[in-house]
Structure formats: C-alpha cells, structure tokens
Amino acid sequence: MVDLERIKAETVAYFRALDENATLRHHFRHADEEGGLWYLEAVPDRGELIAIKQAELTPAGQLHRYSWEHLEDEHGGLTDQVIDPEGDPLEPIPAEEFQRVWTRERAGQPL
C-alpha cells in the first residue's frame, strides 16, 4: 500500500522549496475554450519550467488558486505538467498582472 500522506508531504515540500528559493519567475496566461482564464507562475528546475502557482478565473467569475499551500480541491489542482512556452498556447504576462489575479479576493472583486 502506498503511503499517500508521505507522498503528499513530499509533493508539498518540493513545490514549497521551488517557491521559496526561486530567483527567476515566469508568468503566463491562457484562455480556454469555455472562456476561462488560466494564470501560471513558473520557475526553472533542472532545465524545465515548473508551475508553482496557478489561478483559474472561470467564465462565471469564480477564482480557484493552487500552490504548495493548496494543491487541489474539487475544482482542480496545480498542474503537474512541465510548462513549455514554445509549445503550449501560453501568453507571457507581467508579474504584476499575475499578482493582481492571485491576490484578488474570492468574493467577486473586479479585476
């Protein structure tokens, strides 16, 4: 039997270390087919870009945020896929735009 608590603790520790030790951060936005917007903060790790924060703004205006502090819930979770700015349909955005969405209150505060 797999020790799920140990795996979760190791996953949290990995993403937390990436977040706390990052010296270079990249920010991206992606619009999905349903009209939702995805915002990502990614950092380099062993030659790849790893998402450490992810915010989804649904067409209804709901905001779902994922990071090492909140990896997943019933709506989704922090992606485990490597970020490929060349191949993924991502638009680079300024850090300020990401932070504006990331720090937005959940209670319908306008962007």
C-alpha positions in Angstrom: 0.0 0.0 0.0 1.3 3.4 -0.9 1.7 6.0 1.8 -0.4 8.8 0.4 0.3 11.1 3.3 4.1 10.8 2.7 3.7 11.4 -1.0 1.6 14.5 -0.4 4.1 15.8 2.2 7.0 15.3 -0.3 5.0 17.0 -3.1 4.2 20.0 -0.8 7.9 20.2 0.3 9.0 20.1 -3.4 6.7 22.9 -4.5 7.4 25.0 -1.4 11.1 24.8 -1.9 10.8 25.8 -5.5 8.6 28.8 -4.5 10.8 29.9 -1.5 14.1 29.5 -3.4 13.1 30.9 -6.8 15.3 33.7 -8.1 13.6 33.8 -11.6 9.9 33.6 -12.1 7.9 33.4 -15.3 4.2 34.4 -15.7 1.7 33.2 -18.3 -2.0 33.5 -19.2 -4.1 31.1 -21.2 -7.7 31.4 -22.3 -9.6 28.1 -22.6 -12.4 27.1 -24.9 -15.1 27.8 -22.3 -14.0 31.4 -21.7 -12.0 30.8 -18.6 -8.6 32.3 -18.0 -5.6 30.4 -16.5 -2.7 32.2 -14.9 0.6 30.5 -14.1 3.7 31.4 -12.2 6.5 29.0 -13.1 10.2 28.6 -12.1 13.1 26.8 -13.6 14.0 23.4 -12.1 16.6 21.1 -13.7 16.2 22.7 -17.1 12.4 22.7 -17.1 9.7 25.3 -16.2 7.6 24.0 -13.3 4.3 25.7 -12.3 4.4 26.7 -8.6 1.2 28.8 -8.6 -1.9 28.5 -10.7 -5.1 30.6 -10.8 -8.2 29.8 -12.8 -10.8 32.5 -13.3 -13.9 30.8 -14.6 -16.4 32.5 -17.0 -18.7 32.9 -14.0 -16.0 34.9 -12.2 -15.0 32.3 -9.7 -11.3 32.2 -8.8 -9.6 28.9 -7.9 -6.0 29.1 -6.7 -3.4 26.3 -6.3 0.1 26.3 -4.9 2.1 24.3 -2.3 -0.3 25.7 0.3 -3.4 24.3 -1.5 -2.5 21.7 -4.1 -6.0 20.6 -5.1 -9.7 20.6 -4.4 -13.0 19.6 -6.0 -12.5 22.1 -8.8 -9.0 21.1 -9.9 -5.4 21.3 -8.8 -1.9 22.6 -9.5 -0.7 21.2 -12.8 1.9 18.5 -12.8 2.8 19.1 -16.4 6.0 20.9 -17.4 5.4 24.3 -18.9 6.6 24.7 -22.5 6.4 28.3 -23.6 7.3 27.3 -27.1 4.7 24.6 -27.5 1.9 25.4 -25.1 -0.7 28.1 -26.0 0.5 30.5 -23.3 0.9 34.2 -23.4 3.7 35.7 -21.3 2.4 38.4 -19.0 4.0 40.8 -16.5 4.4 39.7 -12.9 2.1 42.5 -11.8 -0.8 41.0 -13.8 -0.3 37.6 -12.3 -0.2 39.1 -8.8 -3.3 41.2 -9.4 -5.2 38.0 -10.1 -3.5 35.9 -7.5 -4.2 38.3 -4.7 -7.8 39.1 -5.8 -10.4 38.3 -3.1 -12.7 35.4 -3.9 -15.9 37.5 -3.3 -16.3 39.0 -6.8 -13.8 41.8 -6.6 -13.4 43.1 -10.2 -10.1 42.6 -12.0 
